[in-house]
């Protein structure tokens, strides 16, 4: 019998949040996964061979991008149907966490020390 492969959504802004999520590679490397982050140079470089969706930024104190990312979350979650959503606490993950619950996903907030 084969091992169950989870579908994992890794959601975070570029920079430090993206680096923290990438450091969890031992967990996600054998899973069906996709990323949601900003279209910035570090994300393009680190995730060049990964399935990636580009979120809108800036997210902090920007209601328009919160709404845009909420609609993006609906679209992506409907298409991908992840089993788990993992974030390192970035604001871009907020709509994914709330809406992910409606789609049956488990939410995991990862904080590095």
C-alpha positions in Angstrom: 0.0 0.0 0.0 1.4 3.4 -0.9 1.9 6.3 1.4 -0.8 9.0 1.5 0.5 12.2 -0.1 -0.9 15.4 1.5 -1.5 18.4 -0.6 0.3 21.3 1.2 -0.2 25.0 0.7 2.8 27.0 1.8 1.8 30.6 2.2 4.0 33.5 3.1 5.6 36.8 2.0 8.9 36.8 0.3 12.1 37.3 2.4 12.3 35.9 5.9 8.9 34.2 5.9 9.7 32.4 2.6 13.0 31.3 4.0 11.4 29.9 7.1 8.9 27.9 5.1 11.7 26.6 2.8 13.6 25.4 5.8 10.7 23.0 6.5 11.8 21.1 3.3 12.1 17.7 5.1 8.4 17.9 5.8 7.1 19.1 2.5 9.5 17.8 -0.1 7.7 14.5 -0.7 4.2 16.0 -0.5 2.1 17.5 -3.3 2.6 21.2 -2.7 2.2 24.7 -4.0 3.3 28.1 -2.8 1.6 31.4 -2.5 4.0 34.3 -2.2 5.0 37.6 -3.8 6.5 37.9 -7.2 9.9 39.1 -6.1 13.4 38.0 -7.0 14.1 35.8 -4.0 10.8 33.9 -4.5 11.5 33.5 -8.2 14.9 32.1 -7.4 14.1 29.9 -4.5 10.9 28.5 -6.0 12.0 28.3 -9.6 11.0 24.6 -9.9 8.0 24.8 -7.6 4.3 25.4 -8.4 3.7 29.0 -7.3 0.9 31.5 -7.2 1.7 35.2 -6.9 -0.1 37.2 -4.2 -0.6 40.9 -4.1 1.6 43.2 -2.0 2.0 45.1 0.2 -0.4 43.4 2.6 0.0 45.3 5.8 -2.6 48.1 6.2 -3.7 47.7 2.6 -7.4 46.9 2.4 -7.4 46.7 -1.4 -4.7 44.0 -1.5 -6.5 42.2 1.4 -9.6 42.0 -0.8 -7.6 41.0 -3.9 -5.8 38.3 -1.9 -9.1 37.1 -0.5 -10.5 36.5 -4.0 -7.1 34.9 -5.0 -7.5 32.6 -2.0 -11.0 31.6 -3.1 -9.7 30.8 -6.6 -6.6 28.9 -5.5 -8.3 26.9 -2.7 -11.2 25.9 -5.0 -8.7 24.7 -7.6 -6.1 23.1 -5.3 -8.1 21.8 -2.3 -5.1 21.5 0.1 -5.2 19.3 3.1 -3.0 21.7 5.2 -2.1 25.3 4.9 1.3 26.3 6.5 2.5 29.8 7.1 5.1 31.5 9.1 2.8 34.3 10.2 2.8 36.5 7.2 -0.3 38.7 6.6 -0.8 37.3 3.2 -1.9 34.0 4.9 -4.9 35.5 6.7 -7.5 35.0 3.9 -6.0 31.6 3.1 -6.4 30.5 6.8 -9.9 31.7 7.2 -11.2 30.4 3.8 -9.1 27.3 4.1 -11.2 26.2 7.0 -14.3 26.4 4.8 -12.6 24.2 2.3 -11.7 21.6 5.0 -8.0 22.4 5.3 -6.0 22.3 8.5 -4.1 25.4 9.4 -0.6 25.4 10.8 1.2 28.5 11.9 5.0 28.0 12.0 7.1 30.3 14.1 10.9 29.9 14.2 12.7 30.7 17.3 
